[in-house]
Amino acid sequence: MDVNTLRSVVTVATFVLFLGIVVWTLSKRRTADFEEAANLPFGQDD
């Protein structure tokens, strides 16, 4: 395995990981969790 093959494998693996994160972020099941997390700063009383 030469260095160019290794670079290609790492690039493809990183792209697949990126797509996985995008799908996880945009999934309908996660929407409520992200909305709750987005409102956390506004719910704190000083």
N, C-alpha and C positions, 0 to 999 in steps of 0.2 A: 504494500500500500504506500503510494507516494504522497507527498504533501498536498498535491492538488486534489487527489481523491478525498483526503481527510478534510480539506477545506470545503469541498462540495457536500460531504456528509454533514458537517457542522452547519452549513448554510441551510440545507434542507431541514435539518432537525430544528433549527431556530425558527424557521418559517412555520413549521407545523406547530411548534409551541405557541407562536404568535397567533395563529389561527385558532388554536384551542382557547387561548385567553379571550379573544374577541367573541367566540361563540359562548363561552361561559358568562361574559359580561352582558351580552345581549339576550340571554335566555329569559324567558318569561317568568320562570321560577325565582329568579334572583331580583326581580324588579322591586318587590316590597322591601327586601333587605337593603338594597341600595338607597331607596327613598328614605328609609328609617335612618340610615347612616348619614345621609345628606342633611337631615334635620336635627342631628345631634347638637351642633353648636347653638342652635336657636332655643333649645330646651333647657339650657343651663341657667340657673338663677345665681346672680352674684351677691 
